[in-house]
Amino acid sequence: MFRPLCWRLCRLRPKSREMTNEAANFGLRDVDPKDKPALVSGVFDRVAVRYDVMNDIMSVGWHRLWKDAAAARLNPQPGELIIDCAGGTGDMARRILRMARSAARRRGGAAGRIVVVDFNASMIEVGRSRTKSEGILWAVGDAQRLPLPEASADAICMAFGLRNVTDVPRALCEIRRVLKRGGRFVCLEFSRPPNSVVREAYDRYSFGLIPRLGAVVGRDREAYQYLVESIRRFPDQARLRDLMGVAGFERVSFTNFAGGVCALHQGWAI
């Protein structure tokens, strides 16, 4: 009874952080919730063109394997409507589309439709310019107020975007609202290594090297300092699992990658 009740409460659209005095985090700083969207958007305005290159450098290419695993877990099927929420430059959407087309060839029918929704117009423009496929649609939109009808999507993916929203619980409720009954949600996000040795090594690498790489390759040290700090303020694996449950997702589970540096969460709208 607990989760269905929480889902009904979630649908009442509780007051967001923007409507209360509760602070939002921007990296290691606490800021007014009304200010965070513009601050985050400014970061991605500055890094959009070099974002994919920096992902390869920062993760030593591992992000490609993690995204492939997330697309496989999403398991796109013929005829489905799939939302890539906070999809940015479309790197994840292109993976999903390839799998959707492969599924259509095997099983027959039309390939799934992929819609990329991202808050930042600069990221969307970069994605459009790099995507020749007609199987992807693009929209500027907020994960906390998705421009989609209730129960309209078969599956939703969010890769490395949830930690950038102002109100994580509200975004999870919104994703749950848009999913059809039986739909699935996969969330790929940086997380907290449970092993203290791995955690210390990761902290040294991320705080010591990534901002420097951001300065040289991304030409914006402050933007990548924020991205590193935002990981530290994001809920760990167990906490995010619990938040998904409160938002109404069932059968929530997570899989750690690279010792917990990254985690793939999955939940169902049942």
C-alpha positions in Angstrom: 0.0 0.0 0.0 2.9 2.4 0.6 4.1 3.0 -2.9 0.7 3.4 -4.5 -0.2 5.9 -1.8 3.1 7.8 -2.4 2.3 7.8 -6.1 -1.1 9.4 -5.5 0.5 12.0 -3.3 3.1 12.6 -6.0 0.4 13.3 -8.5 -0.9 16.1 -6.4 2.3 18.0 -7.4 3.6 19.0 -4.0 5.3 22.4 -3.7 8.7 22.5 -5.4 11.9 23.9 -4.0 11.2 27.1 -6.0 8.0 27.6 -4.0 9.7 27.1 -0.6 12.7 28.5 1.3 14.6 25.3 1.0 18.0 25.8 -0.6 19.1 23.9 -3.7 22.7 22.8 -4.3 24.9 24.1 -7.1 28.0 22.1 -6.7 29.1 22.5 -3.1 27.3 25.8 -2.8 23.7 26.2 -1.6 21.7 28.6 -3.8 18.2 29.9 -4.1 16.2 27.3 -6.0 15.0 30.0 -8.4 18.7 30.7 -9.4 19.8 27.1 -10.0 18.3 26.5 -13.4 20.0 29.5 -14.9 23.3 28.6 -13.2 23.2 25.0 -14.6 22.1 26.2 -18.0 25.1 28.6 -18.1 27.4 25.7 -17.4 26.1 23.7 -20.3 26.0 26.7 -22.6 29.7 26.9 -22.1 30.6 23.2 -22.5 28.1 22.1 -25.1 30.5 21.9 -28.1 33.2 20.0 -26.2 30.9 18.0 -24.0 31.2 14.6 -25.7 35.0 14.9 -26.1 35.4 15.7 -22.5 33.2 12.7 -21.5 35.6 10.4 -23.4 38.7 12.0 -21.8 37.3 12.1 -18.2 36.0 8.6 -18.2 38.8 7.1 -20.4 36.0 5.9 -22.7 34.1 4.0 -20.0 31.0 6.1 -20.4 30.5 4.5 -23.7 30.3 1.0 -22.1 28.0 2.4 -19.3 25.6 3.9 -21.9 25.6 0.8 -24.0 24.6 -1.2 -20.8 21.9 1.4 -20.0 20.5 1.1 -23.6 20.5 -2.7 -23.4 18.7 -2.5 -20.0 16.1 -0.2 -21.6 15.6 -2.8 -24.3 13.7 -0.7 -26.9 11.0 -2.6 -28.8 9.3 -1.9 -32.1 6.7 0.9 -32.1 7.6 2.2 -28.7 7.8 5.9 -27.7 11.1 6.3 -25.8 12.1 9.6 -24.0 15.7 10.4 -23.5 15.3 12.9 -20.7 18.2 15.4 -20.3 19.5 13.8 -23.5 21.7 16.7 -24.4 23.8 16.0 -27.5 21.9 12.8 -28.3 24.8 10.4 -27.5 22.4 8.1 -25.6 19.5 8.6 -28.0 21.6 7.4 -30.9 22.5 4.2 -29.0 18.8 3.6 -28.2 17.8 4.2 -31.8 20.3 1.7 -33.1 19.0 -1.0 -30.7 15.4 0.0 -31.6 16.0 -0.5 -35.3 17.8 -3.8 -34.7 14.7 -5.0 -32.7 12.4 -3.9 -35.5 14.5 -5.9 -38.0 14.3 -9.0 -35.8 10.7 -8.8 -34.8 9.1 -6.7 -37.5 7.2 -3.5 -37.3 8.3 0.1 -37.1 11.4 1.1 -35.1 10.7 2.9 -31.8 10.4 6.7 -31.8 13.0 8.5 -29.7 12.4 12.0 -28.3 15.3 13.9 -26.7 14.2 16.4 -24.1 16.8 18.7 -22.6 16.6 22.0 -20.6 19.5 23.5 -22.4 19.0 24.7 -26.0 22.7 24.8 -26.7 23.1 21.1 -26.0 20.0 20.4 -28.2 21.5 22.4 -31.1 24.8 20.5 -30.9 22.9 17.2 -30.8 20.9 18.1 -33.9 24.0 19.1 -35.8 25.6 15.8 -35.1 22.6 13.5 -35.8 21.7 12.7 -39.3 19.1 10.1 -38.4 15.4 11.0 -38.9 14.4 8.7 -36.0 15.1 11.2 -33.3 13.0 14.2 -32.4 14.3 17.1 -30.2 12.6 19.3 -27.7 13.7 21.9 -25.2 12.0 21.0 -21.9 12.4 20.8 -18.1 12.6 17.3 -16.5 10.5 18.7 -13.7 7.7 19.7 -16.1 8.0 17.4 -19.1 6.1 18.6 -22.2 4.3 15.3 -22.6 0.9 13.9 -21.7 0.3 11.6 -18.8 1.0 7.9 -19.5 2.3 8.5 -23.0 5.8 7.0 -23.0 6.8 3.3 -23.0 10.2 3.9 -21.6 12.3 6.8 -20.3 16.1 7.0 -20.0 18.1 9.6 -18.1 21.9 9.5 -18.4 24.0 11.8 -16.2 21.3 14.4 -16.0 19.3 13.9 -12.9 21.9 15.5 -10.6 21.5 18.7 -12.5 17.8 19.3 -11.8 16.7 21.6 -9.0 14.3 19.1 -7.3 15.2 15.4 -7.8 12.0 14.0 -6.2 9.8 16.3 -8.4 11.7 15.1 -11.5 11.2 11.5 -10.6 7.5 12.1 -10.0 7.2 13.7 -13.4 9.0 10.9 -15.1 6.6 8.5 -13.4 3.6 10.6 -14.6 4.6 10.3 -18.2 5.2 6.6 -18.2 2.5 4.2 -19.3 1.5 1.4 -17.0 4.2 -1.3 -17.4 6.7 1.3 -18.6 10.3 1.3 -17.4 12.8 4.0 -16.4 16.5 3.6 -16.4 18.8 6.2 -14.8 22.5 6.2 -15.3 24.4 8.5 -12.9 27.6 9.0 -11.1 27.4 7.6 -7.6 29.4 6.8 -4.4 31.9 3.9 -4.4 31.1 1.7 -1.3 34.8 0.8 -0.9 36.8 3.5 0.9 40.0 2.9 -1.1 38.1 3.2 -4.4 36.3 6.3 -3.1 39.5 8.0 -2.0 41.2 7.3 -5.3 38.1 8.6 -7.2 38.0 11.7 -5.1 41.7 12.5 -5.8 41.2 11.9 -9.6 38.0 13.8 -9.9 38.9 16.8 -7.8 42.5 16.9 -8.7 42.5 16.2 -12.5 39.1 16.7 -14.0 38.9 20.5 -13.4 42.4 20.8 -14.9 41.3 18.8 -18.0 38.3 21.0 -18.2 40.5 24.1 -18.3 42.7 22.7 -21.0 40.3 20.7 -23.2 36.9 22.1 -22.3 38.4 25.6 -21.8 36.3 26.1 -18.7 37.7 25.0 -15.4 34.7 26.4 -13.3 32.2 24.4 -15.3 33.9 21.1 -14.7 34.6 22.0 -11.1 30.8 22.3 -10.8 30.2 18.9 -12.5 32.6 17.2 -10.1 31.0 18.9 -7.1 27.5 18.0 -8.2 28.4 14.3 -8.0 29.3 14.7 -4.3 25.9 16.3 -3.5 23.9 13.7 -5.4 22.1 10.9 -3.5 24.0 7.7 -3.3 22.7 4.4 -4.7 20.5 3.4 -1.8 19.1 6.9 -1.3 18.2 7.2 -5.0 16.6 3.8 -4.9 14.4 4.9 -2.1 13.5 8.2 -3.8 12.4 6.2 -6.9 10.2 4.1 -4.7 8.6 7.1 -3.1 7.9 8.5 -6.6 5.9 5.4 -7.3 8.3 3.1 -9.1 8.2 -0.6 -8.4 10.9 -3.3 -8.5 13.6 -0.7 -8.2 17.2 -2.0 -8.5 20.6 -0.7 -9.2 23.9 -2.1 -10.7 27.3 -0.6 -9.8 29.9 0.1 -12.5 33.6 0.7 -11.9 33.3 -0.1 -8.2 30.3 2.2 -7.7 31.8 5.3 -9.5 28.7 5.0 -11.7 25.4 3.2 -11.0 22.5 2.2 -13.3 19.1 2.4 -11.6 16.0 0.8 -13.0 12.3 1.0 -12.0 8.9 0.0 -13.4 5.6 1.9 -13.6 3.3 -0.9 -12.4 
